């Protein structure tokens, strides 16, 4: 009985629908676009990214409180060799003038920072020379990685050692000639005006430490402050048959200490180029680009065909964009470690920085995130979220187009030789730009 009643109700409802006039307004266009629009979301990772390497004219290495010593040969980009120049402040001296003083030894004390590049298992050799010219900052208050100061070719001390930058032995002591100590101690002991604060550098201009070209294949980092990088004269006084030990410590003038870094291109991919050339398109150096601290190389990335996306529909919107930079295997190792501390700056057509790729809050410059694959090295990469940059760049033409500059931090550029080698689309480890975008109304 219930089934018969339900069937009758269904027939009545169907009849009512069929005879009731439609309420649709023919003049109403609400929803037309939603119905007719062909909406699609597309993921693409084949955008062309062109790569070029640029060189900075000068890298300021003075006043950084870091000593770089040694040499390191990169598998592609040549040999880097760093020496350091140090000048010293006048120490205080109070040993009684009536006492007899005798020099025991003179040492240059270098304190490891724990940072290094190269093979620390091999022996290293350093030579110390006395400067014959004062260290003078330029008019802007700087000295650079290419700056030089004259020195005596005859060394006043040398050392051959196996470095322990991460061990309990956190200092390196180089024995210097006693003649330096005897000359200086005599002047201080007898209160000679030649070692007064305004004349001291006429007598002692400072030291340079140079790595041996044949017996050094590691770059080590040492600190230089008021308490580190000192030169110490150990002496004793003789009075009434008793010896009393003393130390006369010379502290560095850290503002004028600087590192001189030579880049020897012989045998490298850069050997073919004149030293004055400052831009290297990737196709000229094996479809590669690179950044190198200390000597001022960095990489520019351009996306020449980005605007082709806008041709795919009436409206194209970027949802997300990620840039993945793949370091070339064989250009880094345990002796030359990778770092995620690299940044992207935005540059205009004149290669002038106009902005930076920031974090999602837009308040800080975004640092790359290093993803390491210890098994398959080719899957190691550094990535950035570049969504905002790609959104703003889509549709830009002419002078309004921008490129990305891949750089290390300012401190790294002036105090390390960190490096990164990447590839263009034809190289071994191409840069990949992943874009998720939506199309409304395909053509």
C-alpha positions as CSV (number, residue, x, y, z in Angstrom):
1,X,0.0,0.0,0.0
2,X,2.8,2.4,0.9
3,X,4.6,1.7,-2.4
4,X,1.4,2.6,-4.3
5,X,1.1,5.9,-2.4
6,X,4.8,6.8,-3.1
7,X,4.4,6.0,-6.8
8,X,1.3,8.3,-7.0
9,X,3.3,11.2,-5.3
10,X,6.2,10.8,-7.7
11,X,3.9,11.0,-10.8
12,X,2.2,14.1,-9.4
13,X,5.6,15.8,-8.7
14,X,6.9,15.0,-12.2
15,X,3.7,16.4,-13.8
16,X,4.1,19.6,-11.8
17,X,7.7,20.1,-13.0
18,X,6.7,19.6,-16.6
19,X,4.0,22.2,-16.7
20,X,5.6,24.8,-14.5
21,X,7.2,27.7,-16.6
22,X,11.0,28.2,-16.2
23,X,12.4,31.0,-13.9
24,X,15.6,31.5,-15.9
25,X,16.2,35.2,-16.9
26,X,17.7,35.3,-20.4
27,X,19.3,38.7,-19.7
28,X,21.2,37.3,-16.7
29,X,24.9,36.7,-17.6
30,X,26.1,35.6,-14.2
31,X,28.2,32.4,-14.5
32,X,28.6,32.6,-18.3
33,X,32.4,33.0,-18.0
34,X,32.7,30.1,-15.5
35,X,30.8,27.9,-17.9
36,X,32.7,28.8,-21.1
37,X,36.2,29.2,-19.6
38,X,38.7,26.4,-20.3
39,X,40.6,26.3,-17.0
40,X,43.8,24.3,-16.7
41,X,46.6,24.0,-14.3
42,X,50.0,23.0,-15.8
43,X,53.3,22.0,-14.2
44,X,56.4,22.8,-16.3
45,X,60.1,22.2,-15.6
46,X,61.6,22.7,-19.0
47,X,62.0,26.5,-19.0
48,X,65.3,27.7,-20.6
49,X,67.6,29.2,-18.0
50,X,70.7,30.9,-19.5
51,X,73.9,31.1,-17.4
52,X,76.8,33.5,-17.5
53,X,79.6,34.2,-15.1
54,X,80.7,37.7,-14.1
55,X,83.8,38.9,-12.3
56,X,83.9,41.7,-9.7
57,X,86.8,44.2,-10.3
58,X,88.0,44.2,-6.7
59,X,87.3,42.2,-3.5
60,X,88.0,44.0,-0.3
61,X,90.0,41.7,2.1
62,X,91.2,44.2,4.7
63,X,89.9,44.5,8.2
64,X,87.9,41.2,8.0
65,X,89.7,39.6,11.0
66,X,90.5,36.5,8.9
67,X,93.8,35.2,7.6
68,X,93.7,33.0,4.6
69,X,96.8,31.0,4.0
70,X,97.7,28.3,1.5
71,X,96.6,27.3,-2.0
72,X,93.8,25.2,-3.5
73,X,93.5,23.9,-7.0
74,X,89.9,23.7,-8.3
75,X,89.3,20.9,-10.8
76,X,88.0,23.3,-13.4
77,X,88.8,26.9,-12.5
78,X,92.5,26.9,-11.6
79,X,94.7,27.5,-8.6
80,X,94.0,30.0,-5.8
81,X,97.0,31.0,-3.6
82,X,96.6,33.3,-0.6
83,X,99.2,35.1,1.4
84,X,98.5,37.5,4.3
85,X,100.0,40.8,5.3
86,X,100.0,41.8,9.0
87,X,101.1,45.0,10.7
88,X,101.4,45.5,14.5
89,X,100.6,48.0,17.2
90,X,103.1,49.2,19.7
91,X,103.1,47.1,22.9
92,X,103.5,48.3,26.4
93,X,106.9,47.6,28.0
94,X,107.8,47.9,31.7
95,X,110.9,45.8,32.4
96,X,113.3,47.8,34.6
97,X,116.0,49.4,32.4
98,X,118.7,48.4,35.0
99,X,118.1,44.7,34.3
100,X,119.9,42.7,31.7
101,X,117.4,41.2,29.1
102,X,118.0,38.2,26.8
103,X,115.8,37.0,24.0
104,X,114.8,33.3,24.2
105,X,112.6,33.0,21.1
106,X,110.3,34.9,18.8
107,X,107.1,33.3,17.5
108,X,104.2,34.2,15.2
109,X,101.0,32.7,16.7
110,X,98.2,31.9,14.3
111,X,94.8,30.7,15.7
112,X,92.7,28.3,13.6
113,X,89.1,29.3,12.8
114,X,88.2,25.7,11.9
115,X,87.5,26.6,8.3
116,X,89.6,25.1,5.5
117,X,89.5,23.9,1.8
118,X,91.7,21.1,0.6
119,X,93.6,18.2,1.9
120,X,94.6,18.7,5.6
121,X,96.3,15.3,5.7
122,X,99.2,16.5,3.6
123,X,102.1,18.6,5.0
124,X,102.0,22.4,4.4
125,X,104.9,24.8,4.3
126,X,104.7,28.6,5.1
127,X,107.5,31.2,4.9
128,X,107.4,34.5,6.8
129,X,109.1,37.7,5.5
130,X,109.5,41.1,7.0
131,X,107.8,44.0,5.2
132,X,109.9,46.8,3.7
133,X,106.9,49.0,3.0
134,X,104.2,50.3,5.3
135,X,100.6,48.9,4.9
136,X,98.5,51.9,3.9
137,X,94.8,51.7,3.2
138,X,93.5,53.5,0.1
139,X,91.5,56.7,0.1
140,X,88.3,54.6,0.7
141,X,89.8,52.7,3.6
142,X,90.3,49.4,1.9
143,X,92.9,47.0,0.5
144,X,92.0,44.3,-2.0
145,X,92.8,40.7,-2.9
146,X,95.1,42.1,-5.6
147,X,96.9,44.6,-3.4
148,X,100.6,44.1,-2.6
149,X,103.2,45.6,-0.3
150,X,107.0,45.2,-0.7
151,X,108.8,42.8,1.5
152,X,112.3,41.4,2.0
153,X,112.8,38.3,-0.1
154,X,114.9,36.6,2.6
155,X,112.5,34.8,5.0
156,X,112.8,35.3,8.8
157,X,111.0,32.1,9.6
158,X,109.5,28.9,8.0
159,X,107.4,26.0,9.1
160,X,106.4,22.6,7.7
161,X,103.4,21.1,9.5
162,X,100.4,18.9,9.1
163,X,97.3,21.1,10.0
164,X,94.9,20.3,12.7
165,X,92.2,22.9,12.1
166,X,89.5,21.0,13.9
167,X,91.6,19.3,16.6
168,X,92.7,20.1,20.1
169,X,95.7,21.9,18.6
170,X,94.0,25.1,17.9
171,X,97.2,27.2,17.3
172,X,100.0,27.3,14.8
173,X,103.3,28.7,16.2
174,X,106.0,29.7,13.6
175,X,109.5,30.3,15.1
176,X,111.0,33.6,13.7
177,X,114.6,34.8,13.7
178,X,115.9,36.0,17.1
179,X,117.4,38.9,15.3
180,X,114.0,40.5,15.0
181,X,113.4,40.1,18.7
182,X,116.9,41.3,19.7
183,X,116.6,44.5,17.7
184,X,113.1,45.3,19.0
185,X,113.7,44.3,22.6
186,X,116.8,46.5,22.8
187,X,114.9,49.5,21.5
188,X,112.0,48.9,23.9
189,X,114.3,48.2,26.9
190,X,116.3,51.4,26.5
191,X,113.1,53.5,25.7
192,X,114.3,54.4,22.2
193,X,112.2,57.0,20.5
194,X,112.2,54.9,17.4
195,X,109.6,52.6,18.9
196,X,107.3,55.3,20.1
197,X,103.7,55.1,18.7
198,X,104.3,57.6,15.9
199,X,107.6,56.1,14.7
200,X,107.3,52.4,15.4
201,X,106.4,51.4,11.8
202,X,109.6,53.0,10.5
203,X,111.4,50.3,12.4
204,X,109.0,47.4,12.1
205,X,106.5,47.5,9.3
206,X,105.0,44.1,9.7
207,X,105.1,40.6,8.3
208,X,103.9,38.7,5.3
209,X,103.2,34.9,5.4
210,X,103.5,33.1,2.1
211,X,102.6,29.5,1.3
212,X,105.2,27.4,-0.4
213,X,104.2,26.8,-4.0
214,X,105.5,23.3,-4.1
215,X,104.5,22.0,-0.7
216,X,101.0,23.4,0.0
217,X,97.7,22.1,-1.3
218,X,95.3,23.3,1.4
219,X,93.8,26.7,2.2
220,X,93.5,27.3,5.9
221,X,91.7,30.1,7.8
222,X,93.1,31.8,11.0
223,X,91.6,34.6,13.1
224,X,93.3,38.0,13.6
225,X,92.1,40.2,16.4
226,X,93.6,42.0,19.4
227,X,94.2,38.6,21.0
228,X,95.0,36.4,18.0
229,X,97.6,36.5,15.2
230,X,100.1,37.9,17.6
231,X,103.9,38.1,17.4
232,X,105.5,37.3,20.8
233,X,109.1,37.9,22.0
234,X,109.9,35.5,24.8
235,X,112.8,36.9,26.9
236,X,114.2,36.8,30.4
237,X,115.9,39.2,32.7
238,X,119.0,38.6,34.7
239,X,119.4,40.1,38.1
240,X,121.3,38.9,41.1
241,X,121.9,35.6,39.4
242,X,118.1,34.9,39.0
243,X,116.3,34.6,35.7
244,X,112.8,36.0,35.3
245,X,110.7,35.1,32.2
246,X,108.8,37.7,30.3
247,X,106.7,38.0,27.1
248,X,106.4,41.1,24.9
249,X,103.3,40.6,22.8
250,X,102.7,42.5,19.6
251,X,99.0,42.6,18.7
252,X,97.9,43.0,15.0
253,X,96.3,46.2,13.7
254,X,93.3,44.2,12.4
255,X,92.0,47.1,10.3
256,X,95.0,46.9,8.0
257,X,95.6,43.2,7.9
258,X,94.6,41.9,4.4
259,X,94.9,38.8,2.2
260,X,96.4,38.8,-1.2
261,X,94.9,36.1,-3.4
262,X,96.4,35.0,-6.7
263,X,94.3,33.2,-9.3
264,X,96.5,31.0,-11.5
265,X,94.4,30.1,-14.6
266,X,97.0,27.9,-16.3
267,X,95.6,24.5,-17.2
268,X,92.0,25.6,-16.4
269,X,89.0,26.4,-18.5
270,X,89.8,30.1,-18.1
271,X,93.3,29.9,-19.5
272,X,92.1,31.0,-22.9
273,X,90.7,34.3,-21.7
274,X,92.5,37.7,-21.3
275,X,92.7,38.8,-17.7
276,X,90.6,41.9,-18.5
277,X,87.6,39.9,-19.5
278,X,84.9,40.1,-16.9
279,X,82.0,38.2,-18.4
280,X,81.9,34.5,-19.5
281,X,78.8,33.1,-21.2
282,X,78.3,29.5,-20.3
283,X,78.9,28.2,-23.9
284,X,82.4,29.6,-23.7
285,X,83.4,27.6,-20.6
286,X,81.9,24.1,-21.2
287,X,78.2,25.1,-20.7
288,X,79.0,26.1,-17.2
289,X,78.8,29.0,-14.8
290,X,80.5,29.4,-11.4
291,X,80.9,31.5,-8.4
292,X,84.1,31.8,-6.5
293,X,84.7,33.7,-3.3
294,X,88.0,35.6,-2.6
295,X,88.5,36.5,-6.2
296,X,85.0,37.7,-6.9
297,X,83.2,35.5,-9.4
298,X,79.4,35.2,-9.4
299,X,76.7,33.8,-11.8
300,X,73.8,35.5,-13.6
301,X,70.6,33.5,-14.6
302,X,68.2,34.7,-17.2
303,X,64.8,33.3,-18.3
304,X,64.5,34.5,-21.9
305,X,61.3,32.8,-23.0
306,X,59.2,33.2,-19.8
307,X,56.7,35.4,-21.7
308,X,55.8,32.5,-24.0
309,X,53.6,31.3,-21.1
310,X,51.4,34.3,-21.6
311,X,50.6,33.2,-25.2
312,X,48.9,30.0,-24.0
313,X,45.6,31.6,-22.9
314,X,43.5,34.8,-22.4
315,X,44.8,34.9,-18.8
316,X,47.9,33.1,-17.3
317,X,48.6,33.2,-13.6
318,X,51.7,31.9,-11.8
319,X,50.7,29.7,-8.9
320,X,54.2,28.7,-7.7
321,X,57.8,28.7,-9.0
322,X,60.9,27.0,-7.6
323,X,64.4,27.3,-8.8
324,X,66.7,24.3,-8.3
325,X,70.4,24.8,-8.7
326,X,72.3,21.5,-9.2
327,X,76.0,21.7,-8.3
328,X,78.1,19.8,-10.9
329,X,79.4,16.5,-9.4
330,X,83.2,16.4,-9.2
331,X,83.4,20.1,-8.4
332,X,82.8,19.6,-4.7
333,X,83.9,17.1,-2.1
334,X,84.7,16.6,1.5
335,X,87.7,18.9,0.9
336,X,85.5,21.5,-0.8
337,X,82.1,21.3,0.8
338,X,78.8,22.6,-0.6
339,X,76.9,25.2,1.3
340,X,73.3,26.4,1.1
341,X,74.3,29.9,2.2
342,X,73.8,31.4,-1.3
343,X,71.4,34.1,-2.2
344,X,69.5,35.5,-5.2
345,X,69.6,39.1,-6.1
346,X,67.6,40.8,-8.8
347,X,69.5,42.8,-11.4
348,X,68.4,45.1,-14.3
349,X,69.7,45.2,-17.9
350,X,72.8,47.1,-16.7
351,X,73.6,44.4,-14.1
352,X,72.7,46.7,-11.2
353,X,71.1,45.1,-8.2
354,X,67.5,46.4,-7.8
355,X,66.1,44.0,-5.2
356,X,66.5,40.5,-3.7
357,X,64.5,37.3,-3.6
358,X,63.1,37.4,-0.1
359,X,61.5,34.9,2.2
360,X,57.7,34.3,2.2
361,X,57.2,37.2,4.6
362,X,59.2,39.5,2.3
363,X,61.3,40.7,5.2
364,X,64.6,38.9,4.8
365,X,66.8,37.9,1.8
366,X,66.0,34.2,1.2
367,X,68.9,31.8,1.7
368,X,69.1,28.7,-0.5
369,X,68.1,25.3,1.0
370,X,70.6,22.5,0.4
371,X,69.2,19.1,-0.3
372,X,72.0,16.5,-0.4
373,X,71.7,13.1,-1.9
374,X,74.7,11.1,-0.7
375,X,73.9,8.1,-2.9
376,X,73.1,9.8,-6.3
377,X,75.1,13.0,-6.4
378,X,73.3,14.3,-9.4
379,X,70.2,14.6,-7.2
380,X,71.8,17.1,-4.9
381,X,70.5,20.6,-5.3
382,X,69.9,24.0,-3.7
383,X,66.4,25.4,-4.1
384,X,64.7,28.8,-3.8
385,X,61.0,29.8,-3.9
386,X,61.0,32.4,-6.7
387,X,57.2,32.6,-7.1
388,X,57.1,36.4,-6.5
389,X,59.9,37.1,-8.9
390,X,58.4,35.0,-11.7
391,X,54.9,36.6,-11.2
392,X,56.4,40.0,-11.5
393,X,58.6,39.1,-14.4
394,X,55.8,37.5,-16.5
395,X,54.9,40.0,-19.2
396,X,58.0,42.3,-18.6
397,X,59.8,43.4,-21.8
398,X,62.8,45.5,-22.7
399,X,64.3,47.5,-19.9
400,X,61.8,46.1,-17.5
401,X,63.1,42.6,-17.7
402,X,65.4,41.3,-14.9
403,X,67.9,38.6,-14.3
404,X,68.9,36.7,-11.1
405,X,72.4,37.0,-9.6
406,X,73.6,33.9,-7.6
407,X,75.9,35.0,-4.9
408,X,77.5,34.0,-1.6
409,X,77.1,36.1,1.5
410,X,79.2,39.3,1.7
411,X,81.3,37.9,4.5
412,X,82.0,34.7,2.5
413,X,83.1,36.6,-0.5
414,X,85.8,38.4,1.4
415,X,87.0,35.8,3.9
416,X,86.7,32.4,2.1
417,X,87.1,30.7,-1.2
418,X,83.8,28.9,-1.2
419,X,82.7,28.1,-4.7
420,X,79.8,26.6,-6.7
421,X,79.8,25.3,-10.3
422,X,76.5,24.9,-12.2
423,X,75.4,24.2,-15.8
424,X,73.2,25.6,-18.5
425,X,70.6,23.5,-20.2
426,X,73.2,21.8,-22.3
427,X,75.6,21.0,-19.4
428,X,75.9,18.1,-17.0
429,X,73.8,19.5,-14.2
430,X,71.3,22.0,-15.7
431,X,69.6,24.7,-13.5
432,X,65.9,23.8,-13.3
433,X,63.0,26.2,-13.0
434,X,59.7,24.5,-12.0
435,X,56.6,26.5,-12.6
436,X,53.0,25.7,-11.7
437,X,50.6,28.0,-13.6
438,X,47.0,28.2,-14.5
439,X,45.5,29.1,-17.9
440,X,42.1,30.7,-18.3
441,X,40.7,30.5,-21.9
442,X,43.2,28.7,-24.0
443,X,43.9,30.0,-27.5
